[in-house]
Amino acid sequence: MTITENIINLEKQYLLQTYKRAEFVLERGEGVWLYDTEGRKYLDAASGIAVNALGHHHEVIIEAIKKSATGLLHTSNLYHTAPHALLARDLCESCFADRVFFSNSGTEANEGALKFARKWGRAQGRTDKTGLVAFSGSFHGRTMGAVALTSTPKYRTPFEPLIGDTHFGEFNNLNSANAVINEHTCGVIVEPVQGEGGITPATPEFLAELRRLCDQHNALLIFDEIQCGMGRTGTLWAHQGYGVTPDIMTVAKPLGGGLPIGAILVKEAVASTLHVGDHGSTFAGGPFVCSVARAVLNYINCPEFLAEVQHKGDYLAAKLNDLATKSSLIDRVRGKGLMWGLVCHIPAAEIMAAAPRHGLLVLVAGEKVVRLLPPLIISYEEIDILAERLLAVLEELGITNSITN
């Protein structure tokens, strides 16, 4: 039995089968490349689901880990440490926020943001100001509160009843937003660029209208930037490209460079309604992970780096649009920066499954959308390789589909 077969068998025997994993075992990575136990090499256009913004084995992350490993790993939030205070300062200075609450994941960050919105609503002297609004195509996590604001039925239905007073409008539909946001609304949560929902950017008009409606009805606007934040769209935070400011922003995936961390960034008006004991976490904001996250944030939050992401995003967009002219399997292309979706005429899962045969790893975002989230450090030459390998995948599946049909 090979190493690969042994690991896969162990997974099937001992792990809860809630994931459908690919039939290979990843062993190491370098830059945008991953290698499996059989020596095969893959261009990683998934980035661990937008986590590995600096790719694999990046020197900044390695050095931060080495330095941090000689200090404290964990103390709990009962004590002060420098790394969490410094990271909180850097995050606040990067955007609209005045204060930060650290969590361990994106789902935890969204769960906390929803709790903060409910507490804020109560602080307005209104016990009926509890409504939470999200939109079609949304994905905000899998815990009971976060999944209640996730629109996809397959994520929600098996776990109902979920928390109450949640409402859904249609994404990018101004009339729908007007219909669901009212005086009973305490919080409105939205992704500036939807990830799981199909790589769908919000229109500037839609986000501006959400801001207006929240101001009109005295509700909090929450931007979920867990997937689209930290440079992914070409600005440090996706909302900065829209010129619309939220009251709360949740971040996570790329922040730790591969280590688990999330954060809820809030304005002082929100922070002032929260007091000792209102929320907490044993592991969140630990000195080790905060030190690494600070190194990642400060590396990405550089004008030259972000300008390169924009240029590479334009280059990748041109390559993908050219691909769409060459393959009848692609309907259209959409996205921003280095966050792109290929809307296809066949199930995206077929493309995701075929991609490793051509040395490429991609994701899906719904039934018919292939999701591309390459590391932000990808080179122009590697973008060329990505496009070439994706074309090879489409050509293989195009032939297969023409035979079966």
C-alpha positions in Angstrom: 0.0 0.0 0.0 1.4 3.4 -1.0 1.6 6.4 1.4 -1.2 8.0 -0.5 -3.5 5.0 -0.2 -2.7 4.6 3.5 -3.6 8.2 4.3 -6.8 8.2 2.3 -7.9 4.9 4.0 -7.2 6.4 7.4 -9.3 9.5 6.6 -12.2 7.3 5.5 -12.0 5.2 8.6 -11.5 7.9 11.3 -12.7 11.3 10.1 -16.3 12.4 10.0 -17.3 12.3 6.3 -18.5 15.9 5.9 -16.0 16.7 3.2 -15.5 15.3 -0.3 -11.7 15.3 -0.6 -9.7 14.9 -3.8 -8.0 11.5 -4.2 -4.4 12.7 -3.5 -2.4 13.7 -0.5 -0.8 17.1 -0.4 2.7 17.1 1.2 4.4 20.5 0.7 4.1 23.8 -1.0 6.3 26.6 -2.5 4.9 29.9 -3.7 1.8 29.1 -5.8 2.7 25.4 -6.2 1.6 22.4 -4.2 3.2 18.9 -4.3 1.6 15.6 -3.4 3.1 12.4 -1.9 3.5 11.0 -5.4 5.6 13.9 -6.5 2.9 15.5 -8.7 2.9 19.3 -8.9 -0.2 21.6 -8.9 -0.7 25.3 -9.5 -2.8 26.3 -6.6 -5.6 28.6 -7.8 -7.6 27.9 -4.6 -5.3 29.3 -1.9 -6.8 27.1 0.7 -10.1 28.9 0.0 -8.6 32.4 -0.1 -6.4 31.8 3.0 -2.9 31.5 1.5 -2.8 35.1 0.1 1.0 34.9 0.2 1.1 31.4 -1.1 3.0 28.6 0.5 6.2 28.8 2.5 6.5 32.6 2.2 9.6 34.0 4.0 7.6 36.7 5.8 5.3 34.1 7.4 8.1 31.6 8.1 10.2 34.3 9.9 7.2 35.5 11.9 6.5 32.0 13.0 10.1 31.4 14.0 10.3 34.6 16.0 6.9 34.1 17.6 7.6 30.5 18.5 10.2 31.6 21.0 7.7 33.7 22.9 4.3 33.0 24.4 1.9 30.7 22.5 -1.2 31.2 24.7 -2.2 33.2 27.8 -6.0 33.6 27.4 -7.8 37.0 27.3 -7.4 37.5 31.0 -4.0 39.1 30.5 -2.4 41.8 28.3 0.1 40.8 25.6 1.7 43.1 23.0 0.8 41.2 19.8 -3.0 41.5 20.1 -2.8 45.2 21.0 -0.4 46.0 18.1 -2.5 43.9 15.6 -5.7 45.7 16.7 -4.1 49.0 16.2 -2.8 48.1 12.7 -6.3 46.8 11.7 -8.0 50.0 13.0 -5.6 52.3 11.3 -6.1 50.4 8.0 -9.8 51.3 7.8 -12.9 52.9 9.4 -12.8 50.9 12.7 -12.1 52.1 16.2 -12.0 48.8 18.0 -11.5 45.1 17.3 -12.7 41.8 18.8 -10.6 38.8 17.8 -12.1 35.4 17.1 -10.7 32.1 15.8 -12.4 31.9 12.4 -14.6 33.7 9.9 -17.8 32.0 11.1 -17.0 33.0 14.7 -16.4 36.6 13.5 -19.8 36.7 11.8 -21.5 35.0 14.8 -20.1 37.7 17.0 -21.1 40.5 14.6 -24.7 39.3 14.7 -24.6 39.2 18.5 -23.2 42.8 18.5 -26.0 44.0 16.2 -28.6 42.5 18.5 -27.0 44.0 21.6 -26.7 47.4 19.8 -30.4 47.2 18.9 -31.4 46.6 22.5 -29.2 49.6 23.5 -31.4 51.8 21.4 -34.2 51.2 23.9 -36.1 49.0 21.5 -36.7 45.4 22.5 -38.3 44.8 19.0 -35.2 46.0 17.1 -33.9 42.5 16.5 -34.3 41.9 12.7 -31.2 40.7 10.8 -31.1 41.0 7.0 -29.0 39.1 4.5 -29.3 38.5 0.7 -29.7 35.8 -1.9 -26.4 34.0 -2.7 -25.0 34.8 0.8 -22.7 32.6 2.7 -21.8 33.7 6.2 -20.8 30.5 8.0 -22.1 27.3 9.5 -22.8 28.0 13.1 -26.4 28.4 14.1 -26.5 32.2 13.9 -24.2 32.5 10.8 -26.0 29.8 8.9 -29.4 31.5 9.7 -28.1 34.4 7.5 -26.8 32.0 4.8 -29.3 31.7 2.0 -28.5 28.3 0.5 -31.2 25.8 1.6 -28.8 22.8 1.7 -26.7 24.6 4.4 -29.8 25.7 6.4 -32.6 23.1 6.2 -31.0 20.1 8.0 -30.4 22.3 11.1 -33.7 24.2 11.4 -35.2 25.7 13.4 -32.5 28.4 13.3 -32.4 31.7 15.1 -35.5 33.8 14.4 -36.2 37.3 12.9 -33.9 36.8 10.0 -34.9 38.0 6.5 -33.5 37.8 3.0 -33.6 40.3 0.2 -32.4 39.8 -3.4 -28.7 40.6 -3.9 -28.1 43.8 -6.0 -31.8 44.5 -6.1 -32.5 48.0 -4.6 -36.3 47.5 -4.4 -35.9 44.2 -2.6 -33.5 45.8 0.0 -36.1 48.5 0.6 -38.7 45.9 1.2 -36.8 44.0 3.9 -35.0 46.7 5.8 -37.2 48.6 8.3 -37.4 50.1 11.8 -37.2 46.7 13.4 -33.9 45.9 11.6 -30.8 45.9 13.9 -28.2 44.7 11.3 -27.8 44.1 7.6 -24.9 41.8 6.6 -23.6 41.5 3.0 -20.4 40.5 1.2 -19.1 43.3 -1.1 -18.1 40.4 -3.4 -20.0 37.2 -2.8 -17.7 34.1 -2.6 -19.7 30.9 -2.2 -22.6 32.6 -3.9 -20.9 32.7 -7.3 -18.1 35.4 -7.3 -20.7 38.1 -7.7 -19.6 41.7 -7.0 -22.1 44.0 -5.4 -23.0 47.0 -7.6 -21.9 50.4 -6.2 -25.5 51.5 -6.2 -26.6 48.5 -4.1 -24.0 49.1 -1.4 -24.7 52.8 -1.4 -28.4 52.1 -1.0 -27.8 49.7 1.9 -25.8 52.4 3.6 -28.7 54.9 3.1 -31.3 52.4 4.3 -29.3 51.6 7.4 -28.9 55.2 8.2 -32.6 55.9 7.6 -33.7 53.0 9.9 -30.9 53.3 12.5 -29.5 49.9 11.7 -25.9 48.6 11.5 -24.3 47.8 8.1 -22.1 44.8 8.4 -19.6 43.9 5.6 -18.5 40.3 5.5 -15.0 40.6 4.0 -13.8 37.2 5.2 -13.2 36.0 1.6 -13.0 39.2 -0.4 -10.9 41.3 2.1 -7.1 41.6 2.7 -6.1 42.7 -0.8 -8.1 40.1 -2.7 -10.0 42.6 -4.9 -7.0 45.0 -5.3 -7.7 47.3 -2.4 -6.9 46.3 1.2 -10.6 46.0 2.0 -13.1 45.3 -0.7 -15.4 48.1 0.4 -12.7 50.7 -0.1 -13.1 50.2 -3.8 -16.8 51.2 -3.4 -16.4 54.2 -1.2 -19.1 52.9 1.2 -18.2 52.5 4.9 -19.8 49.9 7.2 -20.4 50.0 10.9 -18.9 46.5 11.4 -16.6 44.5 9.2 -15.7 40.8 9.6 -12.3 39.5 8.4 -10.5 36.1 8.7 -9.3 33.8 6.0 -6.0 35.4 4.8 -5.3 37.3 8.0 -3.3 34.6 9.7 -1.4 33.5 6.6 -2.7 29.9 7.2 -3.1 30.1 11.0 -6.7 30.4 12.4 -7.8 33.9 13.3 -10.7 36.1 12.7 -11.6 39.6 13.7 -14.7 41.9 14.1 -13.9 45.5 13.4 -16.4 48.0 14.8 -17.0 51.8 15.1 -17.0 53.3 18.6 -20.8 53.7 18.5 -21.0 49.9 18.4 -18.2 49.2 20.8 -19.7 51.5 23.4 -22.7 49.2 23.8 -20.6 46.1 24.6 -19.3 45.5 28.1 -17.3 43.0 30.1 -18.7 39.6 29.8 -20.9 40.3 26.7 -18.7 38.1 24.5 -15.5 36.1 24.8 -13.2 33.4 23.5 -10.5 31.3 25.2 -8.1 31.1 22.3 -8.9 34.2 20.3 -6.2 36.9 20.0 -3.4 34.7 21.2 0.1 36.2 21.0 1.5 33.6 18.6 -1.2 33.9 15.9 -1.5 37.7 16.3 2.2 38.1 15.7 2.0 36.2 12.5 -1.2 37.9 11.4 0.4 41.3 11.9 3.3 40.4 9.6 0.9 39.2 6.9 -1.3 42.4 7.2 1.6 44.8 7.0 3.1 42.9 4.1 -0.2 43.1 2.1 -1.1 46.6 3.2 1.5 48.2 1.0 0.5 50.5 -2.0 2.9 48.9 -4.3 1.8 45.4 -3.5 -1.9 46.3 -3.8 -1.2 48.0 -7.2 0.4 44.8 -8.4 -2.7 42.8 -7.4 -4.8 45.2 -9.4 -2.5 44.8 -12.5 -2.4 41.0 -12.1 -6.2 41.0 -11.7 -6.6 42.9 -15.0 -4.2 40.5 -16.7 -6.0 37.4 -15.4 -9.4 38.9 -16.4 -8.1 39.4 -19.9 -6.8 35.8 -20.0 -10.1 34.4 -18.7 -12.2 36.5 -21.2 -10.0 35.2 -24.0 -10.6 31.7 -22.6 -14.4 32.3 -22.8 -14.1 32.9 -26.5 -12.2 29.7 -27.0 -14.5 27.3 -25.0 -18.2 26.9 -25.5 -18.4 25.6 -21.9 -17.9 29.1 -20.5 -20.9 31.5 -20.5 -19.3 34.5 -18.9 -16.6 35.7 -16.5 -17.0 37.9 -13.4 -15.0 39.1 -10.5 -12.5 41.7 -9.2 -8.8 41.7 -8.5 -7.6 38.1 -8.0 -11.1 36.8 -7.2 -12.8 35.4 -10.4 -15.7 33.2 -11.3 -16.3 31.3 -14.6 -20.0 30.9 -15.1 -20.2 27.6 -17.0 -22.7 25.6 -19.1 -21.7 22.4 -17.3 -21.5 21.6 -13.5 -18.5 23.4 -12.1 -17.8 20.2 -10.0 -16.8 18.4 -13.2 -14.2 21.1 -13.9 -12.9 21.1 -10.4 -12.5 17.3 -10.5 -10.7 17.3 -13.8 -8.3 20.1 -13.0 -5.8 18.1 -10.9 -5.2 15.8 -13.9 -3.8 18.9 -15.6 -1.8 20.1 -12.6 -4.3 22.7 -11.5 -6.4 23.2 -8.3 -9.6 25.3 -8.6 -12.8 25.6 -6.5 -16.5 25.8 -7.2 -18.9 28.6 -6.1 -22.4 27.2 -6.6 -23.5 24.6 -9.2 -22.2 26.3 -12.4 -19.4 28.6 -11.3 -15.7 27.8 -11.2 -13.9 29.9 -8.5 -10.4 31.1 -9.0 -8.5 32.5 -5.9 -4.8 32.3 -6.7 -2.3 33.6 -4.1 -1.8 37.3 -4.4 1.9 36.7 -5.1 1.2 34.8 -8.3 3.4 36.0 -11.2 2.3 37.0 -14.7 4.0 33.9 -16.1 2.1 31.7 -13.6 -1.1 33.4 -14.7 -0.3 32.3 -18.2 0.2 28.7 -17.0 -3.1 28.9 -15.0 -4.9 29.9 -18.2 -3.2 27.3 -20.3 -4.0 24.5 -17.9 -7.6 25.7 -17.5 -8.0 25.6 -21.3 -6.7 22.0 -21.3 -9.3 21.1 -18.7 -12.1 22.7 -20.7 -10.9 21.1 -23.9 -10.9 17.6 -22.3 -14.4 18.1 -20.9 -15.6 19.7 -24.1 -14.7 16.6 -26.0 -16.2 14.4 -23.3 -19.5 16.4 -23.3 -19.8 16.4 -27.1 -19.4 12.6 -27.0 -22.0 12.0 -24.2 -24.4 14.4 -25.7 
